[in-house]
Amino acid sequence: MAPKKSSKSKGKTPVKASSTPKADPLFPSRPRSFNVGGAIRPAGRDLSRFVRWPKYVRIQRQRAVLYQRLKVPPSINQFTKAIGKNEAASVFKLLNNYRPETAAAKKQRQRGAAADAAKGKGKTANVPHQLKFGLKHVTTLVEEKKASLVLIACDVDPIELVLWLPALCRKMDVPFLIVKDKARLGTLVHQKTSAVVALTGVNKEDESQLKIFQNLGMEKFNKNSDLTRKWGGGIMGLKTQAKLDKRAKAVAAEEAKKAASLKR
């Protein structure tokens, strides 16, 4: 049999020093992030310029740039002059009171009117004032001078659908306003979008408010000659602007030299 080892230690074993390496100041450790893209994308760098955007986003941006670069005729440029935020809020507050009836509400009103007529209670109730929408319908109202106020969306696509409407409103002396945007007009008439809406009348308590908006439309759009004369666009990019400025400064410096030499 092999001899048993004694459990008592003859001497204390020396404690080993910790073998952790000291940090090198020349090469500091940079722990990497192994999340998705964390090891590749530098933190805090904006890479939106290198994103492959969807086609509809690219078309929107290219169209916006083209509208800045090209010279835009007054008939199209007037659609960029929509009314301000506060004015629009007041107009939409008024129009919200005259939203068209839903199918269920109309049916209920007609049933009530028919029941009253059957009982012999006299004349049936008049149809309440409400917003009119649809290009053909609004055009007819403007031509017959039945529209009190017309609202046209600024972002109709294609713009040719409403391009002629401001000229018609001016000819028929019907006040109109250009507002943002077709989706907001659409919500008023229970639709996704609406290019144009019109008011034919309001209740007595809202007549003063309607008169204010009619005067605003006449002043800002109907009788504003700048809208029918002023062209838009023609704004170059930053690089082109810098180049033109540099060229203009060089020409000015040359002219100054010529003027100085003539004085001598």
C-alpha positions in Angstrom: 0.0 0.0 0.0 1.1 3.5 -0.8 1.7 5.7 2.3 -0.9 8.2 3.2 -0.1 11.8 2.7 -0.2 13.9 5.7 -3.0 16.5 5.8 -0.8 19.0 7.6 1.1 21.3 5.4 4.8 21.6 6.2 5.1 25.2 5.1 2.9 28.0 3.8 2.7 28.3 0.0 3.7 31.7 -1.4 0.7 33.8 -2.7 0.9 34.4 -6.4 0.7 38.0 -7.6 -2.4 38.9 -9.7 -1.6 38.4 -13.4 -3.9 41.2 -14.7 -2.1 43.1 -17.5 -1.7 46.8 -17.1 -3.6 49.0 -19.6 -1.4 50.3 -22.4 -1.9 54.1 -22.8 -0.9 53.9 -26.4 -3.5 51.3 -27.3 -6.6 51.8 -25.1 -9.1 49.0 -25.2 -12.3 49.8 -27.1 -15.0 47.2 -26.3 -17.1 46.4 -29.4 -20.8 46.3 -29.5 -22.1 43.1 -31.1 -25.7 44.3 -31.6 -27.1 44.5 -35.1 -24.9 46.9 -36.9 -23.2 48.0 -33.7 -19.8 46.7 -34.8 -20.0 48.4 -38.1 -21.8 51.7 -37.8 -19.8 54.5 -36.0 -21.8 55.9 -33.1 -23.3 59.3 -33.6 -22.8 59.5 -37.4 -25.7 60.5 -39.6 -26.0 58.0 -42.4 -29.4 59.2 -43.7 -27.7 60.4 -46.9 -26.6 56.9 -47.7 -30.0 55.3 -47.2 -31.8 53.8 -50.2 -35.1 55.6 -49.8 -38.3 54.2 -51.3 -39.2 55.5 -54.8 -42.1 57.6 -53.6 -39.9 59.5 -51.2 -37.3 60.1 -53.9 -39.9 61.4 -56.3 -41.3 63.8 -53.6 -37.9 65.2 -52.9 -36.9 65.5 -56.6 -40.2 67.3 -57.3 -39.6 69.8 -54.4 -36.1 70.5 -55.8 -37.4 70.9 -59.3 -40.0 73.4 -58.1 -37.2 75.4 -56.5 -34.9 75.3 -59.6 -37.4 75.8 -62.5 -39.3 79.0 -63.0 -42.9 78.4 -62.0 -45.7 80.4 -63.7 -48.0 82.5 -61.5 -51.0 80.3 -62.0 -49.2 77.4 -60.4 -47.1 79.5 -57.9 -50.2 80.9 -56.3 -50.9 77.5 -54.7 -47.8 77.9 -52.5 -49.4 81.0 -50.9 -51.8 79.1 -48.5 -53.3 80.9 -45.6 -51.5 80.9 -42.2 -52.0 78.4 -39.4 -54.1 80.6 -37.1 -56.4 81.7 -40.0 -56.8 78.1 -41.1 -57.7 77.0 -37.6 -60.5 79.6 -37.5 -61.8 78.7 -40.9 -61.9 74.9 -40.1 -63.6 75.6 -36.8 -66.4 77.3 -38.7 -66.6 74.6 -41.4 -66.7 71.9 -38.8 -70.2 73.0 -37.8 -71.4 72.4 -41.4 -70.1 68.9 -42.1 -72.4 66.9 -44.4 -74.9 64.5 -42.9 -74.0 60.8 -42.8 -76.2 58.4 -44.6 -77.9 57.3 -41.4 -78.5 60.8 -40.2 -80.0 61.8 -43.5 -82.3 58.8 -43.5 -83.5 59.6 -40.0 -84.2 63.2 -40.9 -86.2 62.2 -44.0 -88.2 59.7 -42.0 -89.0 62.3 -39.4 -90.0 64.8 -42.1 -92.2 62.2 -43.8 -93.9 61.4 -40.5 -94.6 65.1 -39.8 -96.0 65.5 -43.3 -98.3 62.5 -42.8 -99.6 63.9 -39.6 -100.4 67.1 -41.4 -98.1 69.3 -39.2 -97.5 71.7 -42.1 -94.3 72.2 -44.2 -91.4 69.8 -44.0 -88.2 71.0 -42.4 -85.6 72.7 -44.6 -82.4 70.9 -45.4 -79.7 72.3 -43.0 -76.7 74.3 -44.4 -73.8 72.0 -45.2 -70.5 71.8 -47.0 -70.6 71.0 -50.7 -67.8 69.0 -52.2 -66.7 67.5 -55.5 -65.1 69.4 -58.4 -68.1 69.3 -60.8 -70.6 70.3 -58.1 -68.5 73.2 -56.7 -67.8 74.4 -60.3 -71.5 74.6 -61.0 -72.1 76.5 -57.7 -69.4 79.0 -58.6 -70.7 79.5 -62.1 -74.3 80.1 -60.8 -72.8 82.4 -58.0 -74.5 80.2 -55.3 -71.2 79.6 -53.4 -70.5 82.0 -50.6 -66.9 80.8 -49.9 -64.7 78.3 -51.7 -61.7 76.5 -50.2 -59.1 74.9 -52.5 -56.4 72.5 -51.4 -52.8 73.5 -52.1 -51.5 70.0 -52.7 -53.8 68.6 -55.4 -52.0 66.2 -57.7 -52.2 66.6 -60.7 -52.5 70.4 -60.1 -54.3 70.8 -63.4 -57.5 69.6 -61.7 -57.9 72.9 -59.9 -55.6 75.1 -61.8 -58.4 77.0 -63.5 -60.6 77.4 -60.4 -59.1 80.5 -58.9 -59.5 82.3 -62.3 -63.2 81.2 -62.4 -63.7 82.5 -58.8 -62.2 85.8 -59.7 -64.3 86.2 -62.8 -67.5 85.3 -60.9 -66.5 87.4 -57.9 -66.8 84.4 -55.5 -64.3 84.7 -52.6 -61.9 81.7 -52.3 -59.1 80.6 -50.0 -56.1 78.3 -50.6 -55.6 76.0 -47.6 -53.4 73.1 -46.4 -54.3 70.4 -47.3 -56.5 68.0 -49.2 -56.6 65.4 -46.4 -57.8 68.0 -43.9 -60.6 69.1 -46.3 -61.4 65.4 -46.8 -62.0 64.8 -43.1 -64.6 67.6 -43.2 -66.7 65.8 -45.8 -66.2 62.2 -44.6 -63.7 61.4 -47.4 -60.0 60.5 -47.5 -59.2 63.6 -49.5 -61.0 66.5 -51.1 -59.6 68.9 -53.7 -62.2 71.6 -53.0 -65.2 72.4 -50.7 -67.7 75.2 -50.8 -70.2 76.9 -48.4 -73.5 78.1 -49.9 -74.8 79.6 -46.7 -74.6 79.6 -42.9 -76.8 80.0 -39.9 -77.6 83.5 -38.6 -75.2 83.2 -35.7 -72.2 82.5 -38.0 -72.9 85.2 -40.7 -70.5 87.7 -39.2 -67.7 85.1 -39.1 -68.4 84.1 -42.7 -68.2 87.8 -43.7 -64.7 88.1 -42.1 -63.5 85.1 -44.2 -65.1 86.4 -47.3 -63.2 89.7 -46.8 -60.0 87.8 -46.1 -60.4 85.8 -49.4 -61.1 89.0 -51.4 -58.1 90.8 -50.0 -55.6 87.9 -50.1 -56.6 86.1 -53.2 -59.3 87.5 -55.4 -58.0 91.1 -55.6 -54.3 90.4 -55.0 -52.7 91.2 -58.3 -49.3 89.9 -57.2 -50.6 86.3 -57.3 -51.4 86.6 -61.0 -48.1 88.3 -61.9 -45.4 86.9 -59.6 -43.4 84.0 -60.9 -41.9 81.4 -58.5 -38.9 79.2 -58.4 -35.5 80.1 -60.0 -33.7 79.3 -56.7 -30.3 77.7 -57.4 -28.5 75.2 -55.2 -25.9 76.2 -52.7 -22.9 75.3 -54.9 -24.3 77.3 -57.8 -25.1 80.3 -55.6 -21.5 80.3 -54.2 -20.1 80.1 -57.8 -22.3 83.0 -59.0 -21.3 85.1 -55.9 -17.6 84.4 -56.6 -18.1 85.4 -60.2 -19.9 88.6 -59.3 -17.1 89.5 -56.9 -14.5 89.0 -59.5 -16.4 91.1 -62.0 -16.9 93.9 -59.4 -13.1 93.8 -58.6 -12.3 94.0 -62.3 -14.6 97.0 -62.7 -13.0 98.7 -59.7 -9.5 98.2 -61.2 -10.7 99.7 -64.5 -12.3 102.7 -62.7 -9.1 103.3 -60.7 -6.9 103.2 -63.9 -9.2 105.7 -65.6 -8.9 108.1 -62.7 -5.1 108.2 -63.1 
